[in-house]
Amino acid sequence: MLVKKILKKILIKLCRLSGYEIIDQNQFSFPSLKNKKFNDLSNINEKSIVFPLGEVKISNKIKSLRIIIRANSNIHISDQNKKRIFNKEKIEYIQKSLNSLVNSIKHFEKKFSQVKINLTIIDQSKNDILLKEFDKIFSKISSKYEIINFDKNELKDEIKVDYQKDIFGNLSSLLKCFKVAKQSNEDLIFFLEDDYIHKKSLIEEMILTYERISSQINKELILVPSDYPFLYLEERTTNIIAGSHRHWQSLDKVLCSFMISKKMLNDYWDNFYKTCQTHNEPIEKYLNEICVKEICLSPLPSLSIHMANSNSIFGVSPFVNVKEEWDDN
């Protein structure tokens, strides 16, 4: 028995030196990986392992992430008269959205200290209660955060839309997010709106999937965190790709919550700027042009749930227990 254990240790060391891993089929364990769980085998910025697909060496290493959140407690649903699912006050959706995001960041920080996360909140609310909530919620994480109290007057000369309409405020805050991103130095930018509830694994899966797939194809890409209903309303061709923990499907349209590299943001800056100059139909018209040229993916099942009207084709994701997610946050 002792000889067997010694030989096993020697074999594990030899396999590691040779770049191979061992699977114990009898126990379904991974001795050379310190017996990690089958869906938690990867080492960030080093290698991505998905059983039984094998290993991907990470060439596109992610060292930093900037999360940029748009918040506005004064507008329930932009440019619409519909009610959201659960019919609560907008501030409650913001609180639950940020709580779920902080839970995801905490989950990520416990496992990975190699990636620096910074947060920016672009807030149009001018609501003292909400500002106190921001400090209370974000004090739970070690990541740095800043709150920008945004006045839409700041970008009045750059947007060709009636200043009095809700869409002006929507476009101006979106442009502010893009400009903050352009001035940042992080590897990845994650644009988020204030009405999504996120899975605890969101940040981990978005980063690990990004580095896995971008390293495989040697290209930057766009990741959308939500599996929207509109993706299933008409026949279309799609590709299914294995991410770090789940499948992802290709798509050619996005909404305004997505992850992108700083490099791709710079490469397509004109598209980002034109998105906000006027009221396009759809608003994401010029962002969708990027998706046609580049690889854009969304998760199956969803990592984020858009808390819009229950009948919206851009709202609640299929096969998600939205009541459970709401109550948990």
Secondary structure as UniProt FT lines:
FT   HELIX           2..18
FT   TURN            25..28
FT   HELIX           31..33
FT   TURN            34..35
FT   TURN            38..39
FT   TURN            44..46
FT   STRAND          47..50
FT   TURN            51..53
FT   STRAND          54..57
FT   STRAND          64..71
FT   TURN            73..74
FT   TURN            78..79
FT   TURN            85..86
FT   HELIX           90..111
FT   STRAND          116..123
FT   HELIX           128..138
FT   TURN            139..140
FT   STRAND          144..149
FT   HELIX           152..158
FT   TURN            163..164
FT   HELIX           166..183
FT   STRAND          188..193
FT   TURN            194..195
FT   STRAND          196..198
FT   TURN            200..201
FT   HELIX           202..217
FT   STRAND          221..223
FT   HELIX           229..232
FT   STRAND          240..242
FT   STRAND          247..250
FT   STRAND          258..261
FT   HELIX           262..267
FT   HELIX           269..277
FT   TURN            283..284
FT   HELIX           285..293
FT   STRAND          295..300
FT   STRAND          304..306
FT   TURN            310..311
FT   TURN            313..314
FT   TURN            318..319
FT   HELIX           322..328
//
